[in-house]
Amino acid sequence: MKKGLGALVAVAVLLTGVYAYFYEVAPLPEPWNEALLGLMLTLAAALGAGTMSLVARQFDPDEPAGHVWRAFAWGLWAWALAELIWTTYPVLLEEFPVLSLADVFWMAGYVGLATALIRQHRLVYGPQSNWGWRSAALVVVGVLGVSSLLTALALALGLGSDEGVLAVFLNVFYPLGDLALAVAAWHTARLFRGGRWARPWLALLGFVVADALYTWLILTGIYSFEGNLLSLVADLVYLNAYMLLALAVYSHLMLIHQGIRADNLTGQGWRAEEV
């Protein structure tokens, strides 16, 4: 398992370097250079989703903890599919649409991750926990409301006016959605007292930074799809948010296997519900 972790770190370093090279040098003609960059993002997203699927497979279908990690995996696979769909647009349409099928899967990813968080809380606190679907609905309404207000404010200030109302709204919504997930994930991490069991949840914080930076660059007109230093930094942060998540999930998989080995040595019953 440790060799696998080392290999994943090597992939993260290599992918970061190759991405930066193709981003800055653009050795391939467009739209193929842009498509290759998108495929690298898709690969990074798929690594996290695939590893989380391996975590989910460690549990029987009727085990409560398995429901948590399967929902988490579904959310990550939805994001990976969104990245893949987004990659096809420069090739098929020669431009990125304001609202697309990719956004549907990004939204579906939020649903999967939110479901995983709710189930984790219910697993710890019991089915009568106040943190349930009603709380999640209030969070969604709050995020939508704040997104609408900030969109109106951004347009009033002339930020992102060339993008259109819908594009500005989505650019505002995504970091707020990440922030809502991050706050819930941070609270979940506290259940494990910030230990190694909390790593998959804490890794979601990376997307808050990545999407917030991207939104700021888009709204201020600094971001360029043709590439500049700040745009490169923003996209590398986003790429590495996926890789950090993959590493955190793999670390969690290692902990599960360590628990299984310990049980085999001591003869004690290991309960997946404790994970």
Long-range contacts (C-beta under 8 A, 24 or more apart in sequence): 1-253, 1-254, 1-257, 2-254, 4-250, 5-247, 5-250, 5-251, 5-254, 8-47, 8-246, 8-247, 8-250, 9-247, 11-47, 11-243, 12-240, 12-243, 12-246, 12-247, 15-40, 15-43, 15-44, 15-239, 15-243, 16-236, 16-239, 16-240, 16-243, 19-235, 19-236, 19-239, 20-232, 20-236, 23-227, 23-232, 23-235, 24-227, 24-232, 26-227, 30-90, 31-90, 31-91, 31-94, 32-91, 34-90, 34-225, 35-87, 35-88, 35-90, 35-91, 37-235, 38-83, 38-84, 38-86, 38-87, 38-88, 38-90, 39-84, 39-87, 40-239, 41-83, 41-87, 41-238, 41-239, 41-242, 42-80, 42-83, 42-84, 42-87, 44-239, 44-242, 44-243, 44-246, 45-76, 45-79, 45-80, 45-83, 45-242, 46-77, 46-80, 47-242, 47-243, 47-246, 48-76, 48-80, 48-242, 48-243, 48-245, 48-246, 48-249, 49-73, 49-76, 49-77, 49-79, 49-80, 51-246, 51-249, 51-250, 51-253, 52-76, 52-200, 52-249, 53-77, 54-253, 55-249, 55-252, 55-253, 55-256, 58-253, 58-256, 58-260, 58-272, 59-272, 60-272, 63-272, 63-273, 64-119, 64-123, 64-273, 65-123, 65-272, 65-273, 65-274, 65-275, 66-272, 67-119, 68-116, 68-119, 68-120, 68-123, 69-116, 71-112, 71-113, 71-115, 71-116, 71-119, 72-112, 72-113, 72-116, 72-200, 73-112, 74-112, 74-115, 75-108, 75-109, 75-110, 75-111, 75-112, 75-113, 75-114, 75-115, 75-116, 76-109, 76-112, 76-113, 76-245, 77-112, 78-105, 78-106, 78-108, 78-109, 78-111, 78-112, 79-105, 79-106, 79-109, 81-105, 82-106, 82-109, 96-225, 98-163, 98-164, 98-166, 98-167, 98-170, 99-166, 99-170, 103-170, 106-174, 110-177, 110-181, 113-181, 113-204, 114-139, 114-181, 114-184, 117-181, 117-184, 117-185, 117-188, 117-201, 120-188, 120-191, 120-201, 121-188, 121-191, 123-273, 124-191, 139-180, 139-184, 142-180, 143-173, 143-176, 143-177, 143-180, 144-173, 146-176, 147-172, 147-173, 147-176, 150-176, 154-219, 159-219, 159-220, 160-218, 160-219, 160-221, 162-221, 163-218, 168-219, 171-214, 171-215, 171-218, 171-219, 172-215, 174-211, 174-215, 175-208, 175-211, 175-212, 175-214, 175-215, 178-204, 178-207, 178-208, 178-211, 178-212, 179-208, 179-212, 181-207, 182-207, 182-208, 196-251, 196-252, 196-255, 197-252, 197-255, 197-275, 199-248, 199-249, 199-251, 199-252, 200-245, 200-248, 200-249, 200-252, 202-248, 203-241, 203-244, 203-245, 203-247, 203-248, 203-249, 204-245, 206-237, 206-240, 206-241, 206-244, 206-245, 207-238, 207-241, 209-237, 209-241, 210-234, 210-237, 210-238, 210-241, 211-238, 213-237, 214-238
